[in-house]
């Protein structure tokens, strides 16, 4: 079996680190690909906008995929987890970014 070619699949399987996304983006810019960047990375538009809002969202995206839950639910679950420990850490910025992303989502 060959290794996956999409960034998100490689990341989820441990073949890529979070910072490797920059190499994929550079490759996309330099290529003749007609795919939109989010498709090239293997992300849905919703996942892509989350990642743009919070660069630390990759684990949330992977967890949502593994658990087969909507990304907004996974984000809300993470917000609740961060809120429990925010008073004693620097996660307040992460909470704020995730809350802004949730607020910007259309009602479903």
Buried (B, 14 or more C-beta within 10 A) or exposed (E): EEEBEBBBBBBBEEEBEBEEBEEBBEEBEEEEEEEEEBBBBBBBEBBBBBBEBBEBBBEBBBBBBEEEEEBBEBBBBBBEEBEEEBEEEEBEEBBBBBBEBBEEEEEE
